[in-house]
Amino acid sequence: MAAKKLRVLLADDHPVVLAGVKALLLGDPAIEVVGEARDGRAAVRLARALAPDIAVLDLSMPGLAGIDVAKHLRRDCPDCKVVALTVHEDGAYLRQLFEVGGVGYVLKRSVGEDLLRAVHAVAEGGSYLDPALRARAAGPADPAAPAAEGGSALSEPELSDREIKVLCLTAAGYSNKTIAGRLGIAIKTVETYKTRAMGKLGFHSRVEIVRYVLGKGWFDHE
């Protein structure tokens, strides 16, 4: 008998995030995405109707913020574990989430394997804190060490606006044909932009593109 899959509900008001995170989670055969919501109230309604094992929530959503969604789920869906997927690195948000029953906190800039680890960790009864926040909690970095962000910025490949656009639309799940139609260019031109951008970044798969776009915060670039 096949093992029961983890039933996950996603909630985020950015379509690129929803598409990208869904693609990442569906790459894990142990996970099933049972619903997607674009605002907090819809997330609560879907959670009540679908009874997911885990809800992955953005903290900043229209209608009802993620913290308030977590409050509702603690009351109405006590078996549903809440994981925040957010841009907020402020400890106040983290404390608020855990105070209302949340058990996982993942930053959008480091989404990917971290989100998968979070889902599995909370499914097994544990909790999960993004490694970037764990490192910060452990104490300040060595003042003699070069800043990680500065070093990354210096080596960051330069992408054209059109290359960025193609990457964002690819991360959102659009085909080359659809991207070509949206941008008014030939399909082969789309392929050229994509291949060039992936070459600059050293990428070999769409999953890498999704992680990059989410990490950059290009949710509205579409």
Buried (B, 14 or more C-beta within 10 A) or exposed (E): EEEEBBBBBBBBBBBBBBBBBBBBBEEBEEBBBBBBBBBBBBBBBBBEEBBBBBBBBBBBBEBBBBBBBBBBBBEEBEEBBBBBBBBBBEEEBBEBBBEBBBBBBBBBBBBBEBBBBBBBBBBEEEBBBBEBBEEBEEEEEEEEEEEEEEEEEEEEEEBEEBBBBBBBBBBBBBEBEBBBEBBEBEBEBBBBBBEBBBEBBEBEEBBBBBBBBBBBEBBEBB
